[in-house]
Amino acid sequence: MICTSYFAFIPQLPADMLKIGISLFTPQWAQVDGHFTCLNPTERLLREAKSGAVSPEKAMEKYQSEILDKLSPKEVYEKLIEMLHKSDKRRIALLCYEKPGEICHRRFVAKWLENGNAVAVPEYSVESRQRSLVSLF
């Protein structure tokens, strides 16, 4: 019901997917349905990570302590599901900039949601899209 993806992949996402940004900034061209700002990294943390001032591992530690430790994974999951139920969509994609395989906070959020709610939060990819299309026939 919830997955992750990245802004450049939005055109490949199914129409029944609620596209939710969880990044500090969203590209102007990205057609998202909303934002879930409590999961955004801080501007300082983003600047430190992008500049290389902190290692990716340290950035994730800081993201955990500065953002996720202040939230409840159960409450966040419930709010996301509430957003979904208020829409005409069937699934949610949590979006940020990085391509699959690159270190980013969305996969960190996915693991946090999985561990806190006993749910799967996979990365939606080309392979996922192909499996979805095959299952239609």
N, C-alpha and C positions, 0 to 999 in steps of 0.2 A: 504494500500500500504506500510506503514511503521509500524513495530511492534518492540517489544523488546523481548529479551530472554537472555540466559546465555550460556557461553562457553560449559559447560558439556552437554547442550541440543542440540548442533550442529548436532549430528547424527540423531536427530528426526525432524530437520527442513526440509521443502520441498526443492527439488532440484531447484525450481524456485525462491528461496530466496537468495538475495545478503547478505552475512554475513559480517557485518561491526563492527569491534572492536571500542569501545569508552572508553577503559580502558587504564591506564598508561602502563600496561604490558599485553601481550597476552601469554597464555600458548603455549609452543613449539608444543604441539600435536594438538592444535586447528587449524582447517583448515578454515581460514577466507579469504574473498575475498579482504579485504582492511581495512583501518583504517580511522577514522575521528577524528584526533588528537585534533582539537580545542575543542572537548567535553570531553577530558581526564581531570580528576582531576590533580592537581599539586602533585608532590611527597610529599611535606610538608603536604598538606591537607590529602593525603592518609595515611601517617604515623601517623598523629594526630588522624584520625578517627579509624584506626586499633588498635592503642595502647590504645584507650579510653581516650586520653588526652582531647578530646572534645566530647561532646554528639553527637549522631546522628543528632539531630535537629540543633545544632550549626554547624556541618559539612555541612549540607545542606544549611544553611544560608551563610557560607563561600563559598561554591561551587557556589551559586547564585551570590554573589557579586564579586568573583574573576574570574569566568568563564562566566556564562550565561549573566550577566549584560553587558558584553563587546561584546556580540554577538547579532545579530538580528535573532529572530526565523524564520522570513520569508526568510532571506538569507540562513540560515542553511538548512531549508526545501528545498529551491530551489536547493542548492548544492547537497543535498542527492538525489533529484529527477534526477538531471543531472547525478550523478553517476549511478543511476539505468538505465537511458536511454542509457548510454554508454556500458551497459552490456547486456547480453542475458537473464536477469532475469526479473521477474514480480513484486517482492516485496523486501523489505529491512528488515533485522533484525539487530537492534542495540544491541550489545552484551557487557556484562561485566561478572564478576565472580559470583555474588550473585544469589542464587536461588529465585524463586518467594516467596514473603512474607517477605523476608529479606530487611532491609533498604538499598537502594543503589541509586546511582546517575542516573542510566538509567531510572528508573520510574520518577524521578524528571525531567529529560530531556524530557520524553514522555509528561508529563503534560505541560511543558513549550512550546513544539512544538504544542500541542493541543490548548492551550490558544492563542498562537500567530498566528495560521493558521486555526483555526476552522476545524480541522481534528481529527480523532480518531487515537491514537497510542496505541493499546492494547498490553498486554503481550501475546506472543505466548506460549501456554502451551500444555500439553497432551490433554486437552479438546479441544483446538483449532485444534490440529492435528486430533483428532477423528471426529470433525465436518467436517473438510476438506475431510477426507476419505469418510465419509457418503455422502457428497454432490457429490462425483464422481459417485455414483451408483443410 
